[in-house]
Amino acid sequence: MKWPIIVAIILLLLGAAIVFCSLLMVRFDFKLFSAVQYEQKEQTIGEAFTDIAVEAKNYDVIVAPSETGSAYIEYDVPVGEENDFSASVKDGKLTVTAQKNRKWYKEWSLFGNGSPVITLYLPKGLCGALDVSLTTGDVWVKEGLSFTVLNVDVTTGDIDVNATATGAVTVSLTTGDGSFSGSFASLSVSGGSGDMELADLTVTGALALSLTTGDVEIKRTTLGAATLSGTTGDIEVLDLSVSGDMSVKRTTGDIELKNTIVGGRMEIDGGSSDVYLRECDAATLYIEVTTGDVRGHLLTDKQYLATTTTGEVQVPRTAGPLCEIHTTTGDIDFLGLW
């Protein structure tokens, strides 16, 4: 009975070795194992335009500055199949569409065939509105571009925006990660499942970030106001300056703020979360959790009003603006004993 098992194990190891060697020979380029092969084409945009709209299904979209000073598009098309790509200018608006509607058996690959890519190269300087709508695919908006308004709507995929927007930036993402940097007038992000990162970002107006499930990381960022809401996931903030009010709401997941300065009111509704404030401050603070510890160190004196049903309370006996902290089950420590 043992010999068949030994033979099976040897065959499995041999098969794995063959697969690994095959991948090594093509430098792990999984697209070579795809049932669909693509070729890259280019289209120059000769007509003048201000606004841009991109609508695609199962494509990755890259928007990048043009080194030639002219607008042009590079795009992938399946070899031997009808071209489903189109780009045209009408009434000062560039519209790009690509619908990849092939049979599933033409898309199948053991390792995944990777999405075809549309790369839109734009002259540097201020453009008009940019609207990108994808069913499945990633979006990159590269550094060096400026728009009046930026809207991105993706069902499944990742979003990376590093640009300037003189107006509002609005992002809707059902499943996938988001990364944002640059300078915006305002930023509204609505996410279902995925992680969000904001780094080296300036938002003169308000940030509104709603994420159902996933972690949020904010670092080296300046905001006019901030609202962070969600259900499950950690929130980690480092080197944040908010000139107005800041609101954080989470059901589960740790909330950790480091070197965060809020000019107005800081309000945290942590649910079943541990809350940590390290070298932080605000004009006034209100923190409430159901089950979890609240620990911190503030940069200026406050008048503390702290209560817990089950746990210990250790806060400074100082005067100043109000810092109100409530937890049902957990400790409260603002004396730095932790």
Rosetta blueprint (number, residue, H / E / L):
1 M L
2 K H
3 W H
4 P H
5 I H
6 I H
7 V H
8 A H
9 I H
10 I H
11 L H
12 L H
13 L H
14 L H
15 G H
16 A H
17 A H
18 I H
19 V H
20 F H
21 C H
22 S H
23 L H
24 L H
25 M H
26 V L
27 R L
28 F L
29 D L
30 F H
31 K H
32 L H
33 F H
34 S L
35 A L
36 V L
37 Q L
38 Y E
39 E E
40 Q E
41 K E
42 E E
43 Q E
44 T E
45 I L
46 G L
47 E L
48 A L
49 F L
50 T L
51 D E
52 I E
53 A E
54 V E
55 E E
56 A E
57 K E
58 N L
59 Y L
60 D E
61 V E
62 I E
63 V E
64 A E
65 P E
66 S L
67 E L
68 T L
69 G L
70 S L
71 A L
72 Y E
73 I E
74 E E
75 Y E
76 D E
77 V E
78 P E
79 V L
80 G L
81 E L
82 E L
83 N L
84 D L
85 F E
86 S E
87 A E
88 S E
89 V E
90 K E
91 D L
92 G L
93 K E
94 L E
95 T E
96 V E
97 T E
98 A E
99 Q E
100 K L
101 N L
102 R L
103 K L
104 W H
105 Y H
106 K H
107 E H
108 W L
109 S L
110 L L
111 F L
112 G L
113 N L
114 G L
115 S L
116 P L
117 V E
118 I E
119 T E
120 L E
121 Y E
122 L E
123 P L
124 K L
125 G E
126 L E
127 C L
128 G L
129 A E
130 L E
131 D E
132 V E
133 S E
134 L E
135 T E
136 T E
137 G L
138 D L
139 V E
140 W E
141 V E
142 K L
143 E L
144 G L
145 L E
146 S E
147 F E
148 T L
149 V E
150 L E
151 N E
152 V E
153 D E
154 V E
155 T E
156 T E
157 G L
158 D L
159 I E
160 D E
161 V E
162 N E
163 A E
164 T E
165 A E
166 T E
167 G E
168 A E
169 V E
170 T E
171 V E
172 S E
173 L E
174 T E
175 T E
176 G L
177 D L
178 G E
179 S E
180 F E
181 S E
182 G E
183 S E
184 F E
185 A E
186 S E
187 L E
188 S E
189 V E
190 S E
191 G E
192 G E
193 S E
194 G L
195 D L
196 M E
197 E E
198 L E
199 A E
200 D E
201 L E
202 T E
203 V E
204 T E
205 G E
206 A E
207 L E
208 A E
209 L E
210 S E
211 L E
212 T E
213 T E
214 G L
215 D L
216 V E
217 E E
218 I E
219 K E
220 R E
221 T E
222 T E
223 L E
224 G E
225 A E
226 A E
227 T E
228 L E
229 S E
230 G E
231 T E
232 T E
233 G L
234 D L
235 I E
236 E E
237 V E
238 L E
239 D E
240 L E
241 S E
242 V E
243 S L
244 G L
245 D L
246 M E
247 S E
248 V E
249 K E
250 R L
251 T L
252 T E
253 G L
254 D L
255 I E
256 E E
257 L E
258 K E
259 N E
260 T E
261 I E
262 V E
263 G E
264 G E
265 R E
266 M E
267 E E
268 I E
269 D E
270 G E
271 G E
272 S E
273 S L
274 D L
275 V E
276 Y E
277 L E
278 R E
279 E E
280 C E
281 D E
282 A E
283 A E
284 T E
285 L E
286 Y E
287 I E
288 E E
289 V E
290 T E
291 T E
292 G L
293 D L
294 V E
295 R E
296 G E
297 H E
298 L E
299 L L
300 T L
301 D L
302 K L
303 Q E
304 Y E
305 L E
306 A E
307 T E
308 T E
309 T E
310 T E
311 G L
312 E L
313 V E
314 Q E
315 V L
316 P L
317 R L
318 T L
319 A L
320 G L
321 P L
322 L E
323 C E
324 E E
325 I E
326 H E
327 T E
328 T E
329 T E
330 G L
331 D L
332 I E
333 D E
334 F L
335 L L
336 G L
337 L L
338 W L
